[in-house]
Amino acid sequence: MNVLTDSALLDEVLATYRQVLTVDYDAYRNHCMRVFNFCLALSVDRMADAEEKIAIASLFHDLGIWTDKTFDYILPSQLLARRYLEKSDRAAWYDEIEAMIGEHHKLTRYRADSSTLVEAFRKADWIDVSGGLLRFRLPDDFVTDVLEAFPNAGFHKKLLALSVERLKTHPFSPLPMMKL
């Protein structure tokens, strides 16, 4: 397995959010690229549009944190993806990408539709969030190579700080993006 060091689509669209992401741009891009690589590797039966779908879901999946300044970011991220898909004549992909974004913090397996990329995307994000402790049978050297190619750059530290702030204001709903 080879690590893909860039995605023209992901980089092109993400660049339009550089001013929103400010100092977190590199950290978020690296997170997106880690998830992108892990999801591609987990998508053994890839359809023709898989790489583009994964790039789009990767770049939008957490973006609502910055665009809407909220830790309850799933819906804002889905709406950003919807607008992009409509503008780029990819509206037919919306249901799958909406599910990829909406289910990426699901704790249990996604079973609604095994023909989609949703479960692979969920696993890919968990690999990254766990710092590679979870691997879902991806080769150790591949996971290590991806993590080394795209340094954390403070991404997980940012999420921890946001979690603490959310806990202070919403003690009964500290992680609103999590699902069983």
N, CA, C and O of each residue as an XYZ file, in Angstrom:
720
protein
N       0.838     -1.179      0.000
C       0.000      0.000      0.000
C       0.884      1.243      0.000
O       1.835      1.356      0.773
N       0.548      2.150     -0.869
C       1.298      3.397     -0.951
C       0.495      4.531     -0.332
O      -0.726      4.594     -0.475
N       1.184      5.411      0.344
C       0.565      6.592      0.926
C       0.414      7.637     -0.175
O       1.380      7.965     -0.864
N      -0.781      8.149     -0.334
C      -1.004      9.250     -1.272
C      -0.726     10.551     -0.521
O      -1.364     10.836      0.493
N       0.212     11.325     -1.013
C       0.628     12.528     -0.293
C      -0.202     13.754     -0.638
O      -0.093     14.786      0.023
N      -1.028     13.646     -1.669
C      -1.924     14.762     -1.959
C      -3.169     14.266     -2.671
O      -3.216     13.157     -3.203
N      -4.159     15.115     -2.662
C      -5.398     14.909     -3.397
C      -5.733     16.263     -3.990
O      -6.050     17.201     -3.259
N      -5.665     16.373     -5.302
C      -5.913     17.665     -5.960
C      -7.284     18.214     -5.578
O      -7.420     19.407     -5.305
N      -8.294     17.357     -5.556
C      -9.642     17.803     -5.219
C      -9.714     18.291     -3.777
O     -10.225     19.380     -3.515
N      -9.213     17.503     -2.855
C      -9.238     17.885     -1.447
C      -8.482     19.202     -1.240
O      -8.981     20.107     -0.571
N      -7.296     19.306     -1.806
C      -6.484     20.510     -1.612
C      -7.123     21.744     -2.249
O      -7.091     22.831     -1.672
N      -7.698     21.577     -3.425
C      -8.322     22.709     -4.121
C      -9.485     23.277     -3.304
O      -9.576     24.490     -3.110
N     -10.356     22.415     -2.835
C     -11.540     22.887     -2.104
C     -11.148     23.350     -0.704
O     -11.641     24.374     -0.231
N     -10.275     22.613     -0.046
C      -9.863     22.995      1.306
C      -9.181     24.362      1.311
O      -9.328     25.116      2.273
N      -8.449     24.690      0.268
C      -7.771     25.987      0.178
C      -8.763     27.145      0.274
O      -8.402     28.229      0.732
N      -9.998     26.928     -0.148
C     -11.003     27.998     -0.068
C     -11.427     28.266      1.378
O     -12.089     29.268      1.650
N     -11.056     27.388      2.300
C     -11.380     27.547      3.723
C     -10.161     27.939      4.564
O     -10.220     27.924      5.793
N      -9.080     28.283      3.909
C      -7.838     28.619      4.624
C      -8.059     29.747      5.634
O      -7.560     29.670      6.757
N      -8.797     30.787      5.254
C      -9.014     31.920      6.165
C      -9.893     31.531      7.345
O      -9.761     32.103      8.427
N     -10.775     30.582      7.155
C     -11.631     30.117      8.251
C     -10.823     29.255      9.218
O     -10.970     29.369     10.435
N      -9.985     28.406      8.676
C      -9.191     27.488      9.496
C      -7.994     28.179     10.160
O      -7.511     27.705     11.188
N      -7.527     29.249      9.614
C      -6.382     30.039     10.092
C      -5.232     29.130     10.544
O      -4.716     28.341      9.752
N      -4.836     29.239     11.806
C      -3.671     28.497     12.298
C      -3.893     26.988     12.326
O      -2.935     26.228     12.461
N      -5.137     26.547     12.203
C      -5.441     25.113     12.228
C      -5.446     24.477     10.836
O      -5.743     23.291     10.697
N      -5.117     25.262      9.810
C      -5.189     24.757      8.438
C      -4.354     23.487      8.241
O      -4.874     22.471      7.779
N      -3.079     23.539      8.584
C      -2.207     22.373      8.369
C      -2.651     21.183      9.211
O      -2.639     20.046      8.741
N      -3.039     21.441     10.443
C      -3.505     20.354     11.316
C      -4.737     19.685     10.725
O      -4.834     18.458     10.715
N      -5.683     20.487     10.231
C      -6.905     19.917      9.658
C      -6.618     19.213      8.330
O      -7.147     18.130      8.075
N      -5.789     19.817      7.489
C      -5.453     19.162      6.225
C      -4.797     17.807      6.486
O      -5.127     16.817      5.833
N      -3.874     17.767      7.436
C      -3.198     16.505      7.735
C      -4.195     15.462      8.244
O      -4.113     14.291      7.873
N      -5.133     15.886      9.092
C      -6.178     14.961      9.559
C      -6.973     14.445      8.359
O      -7.214     13.244      8.242
N      -7.376     15.348      7.474
C      -8.145     14.948      6.286
C      -7.362     13.957      5.429
O      -7.924     12.978      4.939
N      -6.069     14.207      5.249
C      -5.254     13.319      4.423
C      -5.034     11.960      5.089
O      -4.954     10.939      4.405
N      -4.938     11.945      6.402
C      -4.815     10.653      7.093
C      -6.104      9.848      6.900
O      -6.060      8.670      6.545
N      -7.241     10.489      7.134
C      -8.533      9.809      6.969
C      -8.711      9.364      5.519
O      -9.172      8.251      5.264
N      -8.353     10.216      4.581
C      -8.429      9.912      3.150
C      -7.626      8.646      2.823
O      -8.136      7.736      2.170
N      -6.384      8.594      3.273
C      -5.538      7.430      3.007
C      -6.072      6.165      3.667
O      -6.111      5.106      3.040
N      -6.480      6.269      4.917
C      -6.998      5.088      5.612
C      -8.273      4.583      4.945
O      -8.455      3.376      4.783
N      -9.152      5.499      4.559
C     -10.404      5.085      3.932
C     -10.154      4.426      2.579
O     -10.766      3.406      2.261
N      -9.265      5.001      1.790
C      -8.923      4.371      0.508
C      -8.402      2.954      0.723
O      -8.785      2.032      0.003
N      -7.536      2.782      1.704
C      -6.955      1.462      1.973
C      -8.010      0.474      2.464
O      -7.920     -0.721      2.182
N      -9.000      0.964      3.190
C     -10.058      0.090      3.710
C     -11.126     -0.223      2.669
O     -11.921     -1.145      2.853
N     -11.151      0.527      1.593
C     -12.172      0.376      0.550
C     -11.665     -0.575     -0.523
O     -11.286     -0.165     -1.620
N     -11.670     -1.839     -0.181
C     -11.090     -2.831     -1.088
C     -11.884     -2.982     -2.380
O     -11.295     -3.201     -3.439
N     -13.184     -2.872     -2.317
C     -14.029     -2.993     -3.505
C     -14.459     -1.611     -3.977
O     -15.650     -1.307     -4.048
N     -13.482     -0.786     -4.294
C     -13.766      0.598     -4.658
C     -14.491      0.699     -5.988
O     -14.150      0.030     -6.963
N     -15.504      1.558     -5.993
C     -16.160      1.883     -7.248
C     -15.385      3.018     -7.919
O     -14.453      3.571     -7.336
N     -15.769      3.355     -9.125
C     -15.015      4.326     -9.917
C     -14.866      5.683     -9.240
O     -13.815      6.312     -9.367
N     -15.875      6.145     -8.535
C     -15.849      7.487     -7.946
C     -15.388      7.501     -6.491
O     -15.486      8.536     -5.832
N     -14.896      6.399     -5.984
C     -14.570      6.300     -4.558
C     -13.557      7.342     -4.110
O     -13.743      7.969     -3.067
N     -12.498      7.537     -4.868
C     -11.458      8.470     -4.434
C     -12.009      9.888     -4.304
O     -11.690     10.594     -3.347
N     -12.829     10.304     -5.257
C     -13.434     11.640     -5.180
C     -14.396     11.747     -3.996
O     -14.380     12.741     -3.270
N     -15.223     10.738     -3.804
C     -16.172     10.755     -2.685
C     -15.439     10.812     -1.348
O     -15.834     11.553     -0.448
N     -14.386     10.037     -1.225
C     -13.608     10.022      0.020
C     -12.933     11.374      0.237
O     -12.888     11.865      1.365
N     -12.412     11.977     -0.821
C     -11.786     13.297     -0.699
C     -12.803     14.327     -0.218
O     -12.506     15.126      0.670
N     -13.988     14.312     -0.794
C     -15.027     15.279     -0.418
C     -15.482     15.056      1.020
O     -15.572     16.011      1.792
N     -15.766     13.825      1.384
C     -16.190     13.543      2.761
C     -15.085     13.908      3.744
O     -15.362     14.459      4.810
N     -13.839     13.606      3.396
C     -12.715     13.919      4.277
C     -12.603     15.413      4.527
O     -12.435     15.841      5.669
N     -12.694     16.198      3.483
C     -12.474     17.630      3.672
C     -13.630     18.312      4.390
O     -13.415     19.332      5.045
N     -14.843     17.789      4.293
C     -15.977     18.436      4.955
C     -16.343     17.839      6.311
O     -17.065     18.486      7.070
N     -15.882     16.644      6.651
C     -16.452     15.910      7.780
C     -16.369     16.613      9.131
O     -17.263     16.430      9.958
N     -15.350     17.397      9.386
C     -15.231     18.136     10.654
C     -15.224     19.648     10.446
O     -15.080     20.399     11.411
N     -15.373     20.096      9.235
C     -15.183     21.507      8.902
C     -16.147     22.447      9.628
O     -15.813     23.607      9.867
N     -17.323     21.962      9.975
C     -18.294     22.780     10.695
C     -17.783     23.306     12.029
O     -18.298     24.300     12.542
N     -16.784     22.654     12.590
C     -16.169     23.155     13.829
C     -15.695     24.589     13.620
O     -15.883     25.443     14.486
N     -15.089     24.845     12.481
C     -14.516     26.153     12.192
C     -15.512     27.093     11.511
O     -15.582     28.272     11.858
N     -16.271     26.591     10.559
C     -17.178     27.484      9.829
C     -18.326     27.967     10.696
O     -18.765     29.110     10.568
N     -18.814     27.104     11.578
C     -19.952     27.459     12.425
C     -19.560     27.673     13.881
O     -20.404     27.957     14.732
N     -18.261     27.531     14.154
C     -17.729     27.735     15.509
C     -18.537     26.955     16.552
O     -19.012     27.510     17.543
N     -18.674     25.656     16.295
C     -19.437     24.792     17.187
C     -18.798     23.419     17.268
O     -18.168     22.950     16.320
N     -18.971     22.790     18.409
C     -18.515     21.415     18.572
C     -19.642     20.439     18.239
O     -19.444     19.224     18.240
N     -20.812     20.975     17.959
C     -21.951     20.185     17.472
C     -21.969     20.382     15.955
O     -22.859     21.038     15.414
N     -20.994     19.817     15.294
C     -20.631     20.205     13.936
C     -21.091     19.273     12.818
O     -20.843     19.564     11.648
N     -21.741     18.179     13.137
C     -22.104     17.225     12.080
C     -23.037     17.858     11.050
O     -22.745     17.826      9.854
N     -24.153     18.431     11.495
C     -25.098     19.035     10.549
C     -24.465     20.185      9.766
O     -24.624     20.232      8.546
N     -23.759     21.110     10.410
C     -23.109     22.157      9.615
C     -22.132     21.596      8.570
O     -22.044     22.122      7.460
N     -21.407     20.542      8.920
C     -20.474     19.919      7.974
C     -21.231     19.280      6.814
O     -20.806     19.379      5.663
N     -22.345     18.628      7.114
C     -23.161     18.027      6.057
C     -23.724     19.097      5.121
O     -23.776     18.899      3.907
N     -24.142     20.216      5.680
C     -24.689     21.297      4.844
C     -23.617     21.901      3.941
O     -23.895     22.238      2.790
N     -22.404     22.040      4.450
C     -21.301     22.512      3.610
C     -21.056     21.542      2.452
O     -20.855     21.962      1.312
N     -21.074     20.255      2.751
C     -20.876     19.242      1.709
C     -22.006     19.303      0.692
O     -21.764     19.213     -0.511
N     -23.232     19.454      1.164
C     -24.386     19.526      0.255
C     -24.223     20.691     -0.719
O     -24.412     20.530     -1.924
N     -23.872     21.864     -0.191
C     -23.710     23.042     -1.063
C     -22.615     22.795     -2.099
O     -22.767     23.133     -3.273
N     -21.513     22.203     -1.648
C     -20.437     21.922     -2.584
C     -20.889     20.921     -3.657
O     -20.623     21.122     -4.842
N     -21.556     19.866     -3.252
C     -21.997     18.842     -4.206
C     -22.984     19.415     -5.215
O     -22.946     19.068     -6.395
N     -23.857     20.281     -4.753
C     -24.815     20.906     -5.680
C     -24.088     21.795     -6.687
O     -24.390     21.755     -7.879
N     -23.138     22.592     -6.216
C     -22.402     23.508     -7.096
C     -21.502     22.766     -8.080
O     -21.238     23.261     -9.176
N     -21.034     21.591     -7.698
C     -20.098     20.847     -8.552
C     -20.779     19.727     -9.340
O     -20.115     18.818     -9.839
N     -22.099     19.797     -9.448
C     -22.869     18.799    -10.208
C     -22.643     17.366     -9.726
O     -22.554     16.436    -10.528
N     -22.553     17.203     -8.412
C     -22.408     15.875     -7.823
C     -23.516     15.600     -6.810
O     -23.325     14.813     -5.883
N     -24.647     16.226     -6.973
C     -25.747     16.090     -6.014
C     -26.178     14.639     -5.833
O     -26.686     14.280     -4.771
N     -25.989     13.814     -6.831
C     -26.362     12.394     -6.734
C     -25.577     11.674     -5.641
O     -26.007     10.618     -5.177
N     -24.450     12.215     -5.227
C     -23.619     11.604     -4.196
C     -24.026     12.020     -2.792
O     -23.480     11.503     -1.817
N     -24.962     12.931     -2.670
C     -25.219     13.522     -1.367
C     -25.592     12.511     -0.292
O     -25.064     12.588      0.817
N     -26.476     11.574     -0.577
C     -26.906     10.634      0.466
C     -25.727      9.868      1.059
O     -25.627      9.707      2.275
N     -24.847      9.402      0.194
C     -23.701      8.633      0.683
C     -22.732      9.525      1.466
O     -22.260      9.133      2.533
N     -22.442     10.684      0.962
C     -21.503     11.575      1.649
C     -22.112     12.111      2.936
O     -21.408     12.273      3.933
N     -23.407     12.386      2.928
C     -24.082     12.789      4.163
C     -23.945     11.696      5.221
O     -23.677     11.994      6.385
N     -24.125     10.448      4.831
C     -23.978      9.334      5.775
C     -22.524      9.179      6.223
O     -22.268      8.894      7.393
N     -21.588      9.358      5.324
C     -20.169      9.266      5.696
C     -19.844     10.288      6.781
O     -19.158      9.977      7.754
N     -20.341     11.503      6.604
C     -20.093     12.559      7.589
C     -20.897     12.294      8.867
O     -20.369     12.411      9.973
N     -22.151     11.943      8.713
C     -23.038     11.768      9.857
C     -22.710     10.581     10.739
O     -23.042     10.585     11.924
N     -22.069      9.570     10.189
C     -21.790      8.345     10.927
C     -20.321      8.173     11.287
O     -19.946      7.127     11.818
N     -19.494      9.148     11.020
C     -18.055      8.924     11.205
C     -17.630      8.827     12.668
O     -16.510      8.399     12.946
N     -18.486      9.210     13.602
C     -18.165      9.025     15.022
C     -19.030      7.944     15.668
O     -19.128      7.867     16.893
N     -19.642      7.126     14.852
C     -20.448      6.016     15.353
C     -19.517      5.014     16.042
O     -18.483      4.625     15.499
N     -19.910      4.611     17.246
C     -19.080      3.684     18.015
C     -19.197      2.247     17.522
O     -18.255      1.463     17.638
N     -20.360      1.910     16.972
C     -20.597      0.555     16.481
C     -20.633      0.546     14.955
O     -20.745      1.590     14.313
N     -20.539     -0.628     14.403
C     -20.497     -0.813     12.951
C     -21.712     -0.174     12.265
O     -22.830     -0.245     12.777
N     -21.486      0.438     11.124
C     -22.562      0.973     10.288
C     -23.097     -0.175      9.438
O     -22.358     -0.774      8.656
N     -24.367     -0.474      9.594
C     -24.930     -1.639      8.916
C     -26.027     -1.305      7.912
O     -26.535     -2.200      7.236
N     -26.396     -0.044      7.804
C     -27.544      0.324      6.967
C     -27.355     -0.025      5.494
O     -28.301     -0.461      4.837
N     -26.147      0.160      4.968
C     -25.921     -0.123      3.551
C     -24.445     -0.483      3.362
O     -23.576      0.389      3.392
N     -24.181     -1.743      3.170
C     -22.788     -2.198      3.063
C     -22.161     -1.876      1.710
O     -20.959     -2.071      1.529
N     -22.953     -1.389      0.761
C     -22.397     -1.079     -0.556
C     -21.782      0.311     -0.618
O     -21.218      0.691     -1.644
N     -21.882      1.069      0.457
C     -21.353      2.426      0.460
C     -19.988      2.487      1.138
O     -19.480      1.484      1.641
N     -19.420      3.661      1.141
C     -18.123      3.900      1.768
C     -18.246      4.293      3.232
O     -17.240      4.605      3.869
N     -19.447      4.286      3.775
C     -19.694      4.803      5.124
C     -18.899      4.051      6.182
O     -18.255      4.682      7.020
N     -18.923      2.745      6.170
C     -18.224      1.972      7.202
C     -16.709      2.144      7.080
O     -16.022      2.271      8.094
N     -16.184      2.148      5.869
C     -14.747      2.361      5.692
C     -14.342      3.746      6.196
O     -13.283      3.900      6.804
N     -15.174      4.744      5.948
C     -14.877      6.101      6.407
C     -14.926      6.182      7.934
O     -14.085      6.831      8.555
N     -15.909      5.522      8.526
C     -16.021      5.486      9.990
C     -14.756      4.887     10.593
O     -14.186      5.440     11.533
N     -14.326      3.763     10.051
C     -13.115      3.115     10.551
C     -11.889      3.999     10.338
O     -11.028      4.088     11.214
N     -11.807      4.642      9.193
C     -10.660      5.494      8.888
C     -10.526      6.623      9.907
O      -9.425      6.919     10.372
N     -11.644      7.248     10.251
C     -11.586      8.328     11.235
C     -11.188      7.789     12.604
O     -10.431      8.436     13.329
N     -11.692      6.610     12.963
C     -11.315      6.027     14.253
C      -9.830      5.669     14.304
O      -9.197      5.793     15.353
N      -9.277      5.228     13.185
C      -7.839      4.957     13.158
C      -7.085      6.235     13.497
O      -6.153      6.222     14.300
N      -7.495      7.337     12.879
C      -6.792      8.593     13.135
C      -7.041      9.117     14.536
O      -6.099      9.515     15.222
N      -8.285      9.124     14.973
C      -8.597      9.638     16.311
C      -7.854      8.843     17.387
O      -7.452      9.401     18.409
N      -7.673      7.547     17.157
C      -6.972      6.710     18.137
C      -5.454      6.796     18.001
O      -4.727      6.137     18.744
N      -4.977      7.596     17.064
C      -3.528      7.697     16.853
C      -2.926      6.415     16.322
O      -1.735      6.161     16.507
N      -3.733      5.608     15.667
C      -3.257      4.352     15.097
C      -3.375      3.160     16.022
O      -2.973      2.055     15.656
N      -3.922      3.360     17.226
C      -4.114      2.206     18.122
C      -5.143      1.248     17.529
O      -4.971      0.030     17.582
N      -6.203      1.801     16.969
C      -7.149      0.992     16.199
C      -6.613      0.956     14.777
O      -6.171      1.977     14.249
N      -6.651     -0.223     14.155
C      -6.101     -0.338     12.795
C      -7.023     -1.066     11.836
O      -6.820     -1.014     10.623
N      -8.016     -1.732     12.351
C      -8.988     -2.444     11.515
C      -8.298     -3.264     10.429
O      -8.696     -3.246      9.265
N      -7.272     -3.973     10.833
C      -6.524     -4.898      9.981
C      -5.694     -4.247      8.882
O      -5.192     -4.942      7.999
N      -5.542     -2.943      8.919
C      -4.590     -2.328      7.989
C      -3.191     -2.689      8.461
O      -2.961     -2.797      9.666
N      -2.257     -2.877      7.550
C      -0.887     -3.224      7.948
C      -0.266     -2.147      8.840
O      -0.425     -0.950      8.601
N       0.434     -2.599      9.856
C       1.071     -1.678     10.801
C       1.964     -0.662     10.102
O       1.936      0.526     10.426
N       2.758     -1.133      9.139
C       3.684     -0.216      8.470
C       2.948      0.843      7.663
O       3.409      1.981      7.582
N       1.821      0.495      7.066
C       1.038      1.481      6.318
C       0.482      2.553      7.255
O       0.589      3.745      6.967
N      -0.109      2.137      8.368
C      -0.655      3.097      9.328
C       0.453      4.017      9.829
O       0.266      5.231      9.901
N       1.592      3.453     10.171
C       2.731      4.248     10.633
C       3.200      5.220      9.556
O       3.490      6.379      9.850
N       3.277      4.756      8.313
C       3.708      5.621      7.208
C       2.757      6.803      7.019
O       3.203      7.929      6.796
N       1.447      6.552      7.107
C       0.464      7.633      6.957
C       0.610      8.631      8.102
O       0.635      9.842      7.881
N       0.706      8.118      9.324
C       0.836      9.004     10.483
C       2.113      9.844     10.401
O       2.119     11.006     10.808
N       3.183      9.265      9.881
C       4.436     10.013      9.738
C       4.378     11.008      8.583
O       4.969     12.085      8.667
N       3.676     10.663      7.512
C       3.583     11.556      6.346
C       2.772     12.812      6.655
O       3.010     13.875      6.082
N       1.809     12.673      7.572
C       0.918     13.783      7.901
C       0.897     13.981      9.415
O       0.015     13.466     10.102
N       1.876     14.734      9.932
C       1.979     14.928     11.386
C       0.711     15.541     11.977
O      -0.024     16.271     11.311
N       0.488     15.228     13.213
C      -0.713     15.691     13.916
C      -0.824     17.209     13.918
O      -1.924     17.740     13.761
N       0.258     17.903     14.087
C       0.311     19.374     14.032
C      -0.684     20.051     14.975
O      -1.150     21.158     14.705
N      -1.002     19.385     16.073
C      -1.889     19.975     17.075
C      -3.369     19.676     16.889
O      -4.200     20.215     17.620
N      -3.713     18.831     15.933
C      -5.135     18.561     15.670
C      -5.835     17.942     16.880
O      -6.898     18.410     17.287
N      -5.251     16.902     17.450
C      -5.899     16.243     18.584
C      -5.903     17.135     19.827
O      -6.828     17.070     20.637
N      -4.884     17.954     19.974
C      -4.844     18.913     21.074
C      -6.003     19.909     20.947
O      -6.638     20.262     21.941
N      -6.268     20.356     19.721
C      -7.390     21.266     19.460
C      -8.711     20.593     19.828
O      -9.571     21.210     20.458
N      -8.872     19.335     19.436
C     -10.115     18.615     19.758
C     -10.280     18.444     21.262
O     -11.391     18.548     21.781
N      -9.198     18.187     21.955
C      -9.261     18.063     23.413
C      -9.687     19.389     24.043
O     -10.528     19.403     24.943
N      -9.124     20.487     23.587
C      -9.496     21.804     24.116
C     -10.970     22.108     23.840
O     -11.668     22.635     24.706
N     -11.439     21.780     22.648
C     -12.846     21.991     22.313
C     -13.756     21.115     23.177
O     -14.840     21.540     23.576
N     -13.309     19.896     23.461
C     -14.084     18.986     24.315
C     -14.220     19.548     25.721
O     -15.294     19.487     26.319
N     -13.139     20.090     26.245
C     -13.162     20.667     27.596
C     -14.109     21.868     27.636
O     -14.899     22.008     28.570
N     -14.030     22.727     26.627
C     -14.929     23.890     26.571
C     -16.387     23.455     26.464
O     -17.259     24.018     27.126
N     -16.642     22.465     25.640
C     -18.012     21.960     25.478
C     -18.522     21.378     26.795
O     -19.681     21.588     27.152
N     -17.684     20.658     27.513
C     -18.058     20.066     28.790
C     -18.488     21.141     29.793
O     -19.421     20.933     30.568
N     -17.815     22.274     29.777
C     -18.145     23.371     30.693
C     -19.540     23.942     30.426
O     -20.261     24.291     31.361
N     -19.913     24.035     29.160
C     -21.190     24.658     28.804
C     -22.323     23.662     28.586
O     -23.494     24.028     28.683
N     -21.989     22.420     28.296
C     -22.985     21.374     28.032
C     -22.580     20.087     28.754
O     -22.234     19.100     28.105
N     -22.620     20.088     30.091
C     -22.109     18.927     30.832
C     -22.869     17.628     30.559
O     -22.328     16.545     30.778
N     -24.107     17.718     30.087
C     -24.880     16.505     29.814
C     -24.835     16.109     28.339
O     -25.447     15.118     27.939
N     -24.116     16.878     27.540
C     -23.941     16.582     26.126
C     -22.547     17.024     25.678
O     -22.417     17.874     24.796
N     -21.496     16.444     26.290
C     -20.148     16.928     25.989
C     -19.634     16.539     24.596
O     -18.801     17.249     24.033
N     -20.106     15.450     24.047
C     -19.662     14.984     22.740
C     -20.880     14.733     21.854
O     -21.253     13.580     21.635
N     -21.504     15.790     21.343
C     -22.761     15.637     20.606
C     -22.639     14.893     19.286
O     -23.648     14.480     18.716
N     -21.423     14.717     18.795
C     -21.234     14.050     17.505
C     -21.176     12.523     17.630
O     -21.220     11.821     16.620
N     -21.078     12.012     18.840
C     -20.938     10.578     19.046
C     -22.291      9.869     18.905
O     -23.334     10.410     19.272
N     -22.247      8.662     18.371
C     -23.431      7.821     18.184
C     -23.099      6.392     18.550
O     -21.955      5.948     18.448
N     -24.126      5.683     18.978
C     -23.946      4.242     19.172
C     -24.187      3.594     17.849
O     -24.098      2.372     17.734
